[in-house]
Structure formats: C-alpha cells, structure tokens
Amino acid sequence: MLEDRVDMDSAAVARAQAPAASTSASASASADKAALAPGFYLQLGAYGRDGKAEEMGEKLKQAGVDLAVEVVRSGSVNRLYGGPFESRALAQEAARALPAGLGLKPIVVRR
C-alpha cells in the first residue's frame, strides 16, 4: 500500500519537475536533457554542492552497482539519474536492489 503511494508521489514529482526543466534558458541544461534517452529513470539524488553528484556516482560504481548514471544540471541543483529503464516496474526493481548503506532514497521519474 505504501509502495503504491510512493509510486504515485514519484510520478507527480516527475510531472511537476518536467515543465521547469524544459523552460530553462541554460544551454548546458538543454544539452544535458537532450542526452537522456526517453524512458523511466531513478533520480538518485539532487545536490546543491558542486561535485557531490559526481562523487555519489563514483560511490555507486565502487559499491559494484551496475547502473548507467548521469548528472543533469537543473538550475542550481545537480540531479543524479540512473537508467533508462523500459518500464516503471523495472526501475522500481533496480531501486530496491541499491545498497542501503549508501543512504539513497531514489524516486522513479519519466523523462
């Protein structure tokens, strides 16, 4: 039951974030967005400090997580995404497989 609620909340967050990202005037943000293939992604984190998203991506690699990660700048925040996945269910399965010791609280987003 709680997982269903999280799924709905995650979808709402993804829809709420999508228009803000598309109205960005930054050329680099547009280039980053274009680099992401359409599909479902895990948003693994959003970081305000420069380099923190990249650092977390390295921690994932060191932990043996086999997931393609990408950092996308959105305003003053760097978002760390993993994916793409063909379906929401596959993305959720990948989220559950992440090591708990990393302290990540991924959400599924559609891009």
N, C-alpha and C positions, 0 to 999 in steps of 0.2 A: 504494500500500500504506500509506504513512504517512498519507495523507489519510483512508483508511478508519479507521485507528486514532484519528485526531483526531476523526472523526465519532462514534465510539463513546465516546471520553472526554468529548466535549461533551455527549452525551446523558446520560451518567452524572452529570456535574456538574449538569445541568439537573434531573434527578430528585432528586439529593441536596439541591439548593437549594430546591426547591418546598415540602417539608414545613416547613422552617424559616421560610419566608416566610409560610406560612398560619397558623402558630402565634403570629405577632407580635401583641402586645396593643395596639400603637400604632394609633390611629385614622387617622393620616395615612398609615401604611403600607398599611392596608386600603383607604383611598380611592385611593391610587396604584395598587395592584394591580387594583382594580376598573376603573380607567381603561384598562387594557391589554386590547385585544381578544384573544381566543384565537388562537393560531397559533404560527408559528416566528418567533423574534426573533434578532437579533445582539446579544449582550452585548458592547458595545464597550469597556467598562472598568468598574472598580469603584474608587471613590475615597473615601478617608477624610477628606480636607480639604474643608471646605465651599466650594462654588462651583467646584471643579475639574471636576466632571462637566458642569456648565453651560458652562464655558469650553471644554471639548473639543467639546461640541455646536456651539458657535459656530465653532470652528476647522473643523469638518466643513462647515458652511454656507459659510464663506469659501473653502474649497477647491473649492466647487461640487458637493459631494456631495448628490444629490437623494434624501434618505432622511429619513423622519419619525423624529425621535429624542425620547426621553422619559427623564427622570431618575426613578428609583424609589428611595426610601429604604428600606433593609433593615438594621435595627439601626443601627450607627454608620457604615454604608457607603452611599454613593450609587452606584447602578448606572446606567450609561448604556446604554439599549436602542435599537435601530433596528428598525423593522418596523411591522406584522407582514408575514410572507410566507406564501403558501399552502402551500408545501412546504419541506422541508429543503434540497432542491436549489436552489431559488430563493434561499434565504438564503445558501447557500454561494457561489453565483454573485455575490451582492451583496458578500460578504466579500472575494472575490478582486478585485473592482472598486475597493475602497477605496484611496486613495493611500498608498503605502508610506511616504512622508515623514512621515506623522502618527504612526508608531510604534505603531499599534493592532494588537492580536492578538485579533481577535473570535472568539467561540465561538458556536455555534448552540445556542439553548435553546428549549424548547417551553413555552409558558405557557398 
